Amino acid sequence: MANCCVMGMMGQGVETFVSSQLKRYPKSRLLDLYKSCFQDYMGAEHLVGDTTAARSYLEQELETTELDSLLPWLVEPCGFHERYVRVSLRTVLEGKIPADVLLDAFIASANDPDRPTQAQWRERWRDIIAVIDSIAPDLPCYQEDKRFINEVLAQGRYAISHSPDYRNAYSPHYRIVRSDIYEQRILPLLLMGNGHCY
C-alpha cells in the first residue's frame, strides 16, 4: 500500500513536470523530458576527472555563445524533485557570477559521492515513462525517442543529448549544479545583483 502511495505521488509530480515543461518548451520531445528527469536524479552526465578540460570547454562555450541566443532565465530546476538546477551561461556572460564559481559548483556537483547508480536510474525511468506513456504519447517522434532511450539504457549508458528540435528552438547553454551547492555558492551572488532566477 505504501508503494502505491509513493507511485501516486510520483505520478502527480511527473504529470505536473510534463505539463510545465511542454508549456515552457513546446518544442520538447521525449528525449528532452528524459534528459531533464535524468539530470534531476543523477546530476551531470559524467563525473569530472579532468578539471582542466572542463575549464577549457566552459571557456570555449562562453566565447562562442551569443547572449541574444539564450533564453531570459538564469536558473531553472531540473525534473520534478528539483535535486539539481540548470545554471544558464547567461549568469556569467552578464557578469552576475564569475566563471570559476560556476565551474567549481558544476565540478562539485558532478563528483557527488552520493550519486545514484545506473541501475537505480533505470528503475526510476521505468516509473517515469509509465506515467508519460499515459499522458503524452502523442509527442513528436515519441516511439522513435522511446526506442532510442531503451537502446541507450540497454547498453549500460544513460546520458543523451537534447533533441535537435529543442536545441534549435532554445539554444540550451547551462551547467548542472546540485541544489544545495547552488544555494550556497551561486544564489547569494545572484541576489546581490538582483538577478531573477526563474
C-alpha positions in Angstrom: 0.0 0.0 0.0 2.8 2.4 0.9 4.5 1.7 -2.5 1.1 2.6 -4.2 1.0 5.9 -2.4 4.6 6.7 -3.4 3.8 5.9 -7.0 0.7 8.0 -6.9 2.7 11.0 -5.5 5.4 10.5 -8.1 2.8 10.2 -10.9 1.4 13.6 -9.9 4.9 15.0 -9.8 5.6 13.7 -13.3 2.3 15.0 -14.7 3.0 18.5 -13.3 6.5 18.4 -14.6 5.5 17.3 -18.1 2.7 19.9 -18.3 5.0 22.7 -17.2 7.8 21.6 -19.5 5.6 21.5 -22.5 4.1 24.9 -21.7 7.5 26.4 -21.3 9.2 24.5 -24.1 6.6 23.4 -26.6 9.3 22.0 -29.0 10.2 19.4 -26.3 10.3 15.8 -27.3 10.5 12.7 -25.1 14.3 13.0 -25.3 14.1 16.4 -23.6 11.8 15.1 -20.8 14.1 12.2 -20.3 17.2 14.5 -20.1 15.6 16.8 -17.6 14.5 13.9 -15.3 17.9 12.3 -15.7 19.7 15.5 -14.7 17.3 15.9 -11.7 18.1 12.4 -10.5 21.7 11.8 -11.5 23.1 15.3 -11.9 25.7 15.9 -14.6 26.1 13.3 -17.3 29.6 12.3 -16.2 32.0 12.5 -13.3 34.5 15.3 -13.9 38.0 13.9 -13.6 39.8 16.4 -15.8 39.2 19.8 -14.4 41.5 21.5 -17.0 39.4 20.1 -19.8 36.1 21.1 -18.1 37.5 24.6 -17.7 38.6 24.8 -21.3 35.3 23.6 -22.5 33.4 26.2 -20.5 35.7 29.0 -21.7 35.2 27.9 -25.3 31.4 27.7 -24.8 31.4 31.2 -23.2 33.4 32.6 -26.1 31.1 31.2 -28.8 27.7 31.6 -27.1 25.8 34.8 -28.1 23.9 36.3 -25.2 20.9 37.1 -27.5 20.5 33.4 -28.3 19.9 32.5 -24.7 16.5 32.3 -23.0 16.0 35.0 -20.4 16.2 32.8 -17.3 19.3 32.5 -15.1 18.4 29.3 -13.3 15.7 26.7 -13.6 15.0 23.4 -11.8 15.5 20.0 -13.4 12.8 17.4 -13.4 10.3 17.3 -10.6 12.3 16.7 -7.5 14.4 19.7 -8.0 17.6 18.0 -6.7 19.6 19.8 -9.3 19.2 23.1 -11.3 20.4 24.3 -14.6 22.5 27.4 -14.3 22.5 29.3 -17.6 25.7 30.6 -19.0 23.8 33.9 -19.1 24.8 34.2 -15.4 28.5 34.5 -16.4 28.0 36.4 -19.7 26.0 39.1 -17.8 28.7 39.3 -15.1 26.4 38.1 -12.3 28.8 35.3 -11.3 32.4 34.6 -12.1 33.1 31.7 -14.5 35.2 30.0 -11.8 32.3 30.0 -9.4 30.1 28.2 -11.9 32.8 25.8 -12.9 33.6 24.9 -9.3 29.9 24.4 -8.4 29.5 22.2 -11.5 32.5 20.0 -10.7 31.5 19.6 -7.1 28.0 18.6 -8.2 29.2 16.2 -10.9 31.5 14.4 -8.5 28.8 13.9 -5.8 29.8 10.8 -3.8 26.1 10.0 -3.2 25.3 9.8 -7.0 22.7 7.1 -7.7 23.7 4.1 -9.7 22.8 3.4 -13.3 20.6 0.6 -12.2 18.7 2.9 -9.8 18.2 5.4 -12.7 16.9 2.7 -15.0 14.3 1.7 -12.3 13.3 5.3 -11.7 12.9 5.9 -15.5 10.6 2.8 -15.8 8.3 4.5 -13.3 8.5 7.9 -15.0 7.9 6.6 -18.5 4.9 4.7 -17.4 3.3 8.0 -16.4 4.4 9.8 -19.5 3.0 6.9 -21.7 -0.4 7.7 -20.2 -0.4 11.5 -20.5 1.8 12.5 -23.5 2.1 9.6 -26.0 1.4 12.0 -28.9 4.6 14.0 -28.6 6.5 14.2 -31.9 8.8 11.2 -32.6 7.5 9.6 -29.4 8.0 5.9 -30.3 11.3 6.6 -32.0 12.6 8.5 -29.0 11.4 5.8 -26.6 13.2 3.1 -28.6 16.4 5.2 -28.6 16.3 5.7 -24.9 15.6 2.0 -24.3 18.7 1.1 -26.5 20.9 3.6 -24.6 19.8 2.1 -21.3 20.2 -1.5 -22.5 23.8 -0.7 -23.5 24.6 0.4 -19.9 24.6 4.1 -20.8 22.2 6.8 -19.7 23.3 10.2 -21.0 21.7 11.6 -24.1 21.6 15.0 -25.9 18.7 17.4 -26.2 16.6 16.7 -29.3 17.5 18.8 -32.4 14.1 20.5 -32.2 14.9 21.6 -28.6 18.4 22.8 -29.4 17.3 24.7 -32.5 14.4 26.4 -30.7 16.0 27.2 -27.3 19.8 27.2 -27.7 20.5 25.5 -24.3 23.8 26.5 -22.7 24.0 25.7 -19.0 25.7 23.7 -16.3 24.1 21.3 -13.9 24.5 22.2 -10.2 23.2 20.4 -7.2 20.5 22.5 -5.5 22.3 22.8 -2.1 25.5 23.8 -3.8 23.7 26.3 -5.9 22.0 27.8 -2.8 25.4 28.1 -1.0 27.7 29.3 -3.8 25.7 30.9 -6.6 22.3 32.2 -5.3 23.9 34.7 -2.9 25.8 36.3 -5.8 22.6 36.4 -7.9 20.7 38.0 -5.1 23.4 40.7 -4.7 22.9 41.5 -8.3 19.1 41.3 -8.0 19.1 38.5 -10.6 15.8 36.8 -11.5 16.4 33.1 -11.0 13.4 31.5 -12.7 
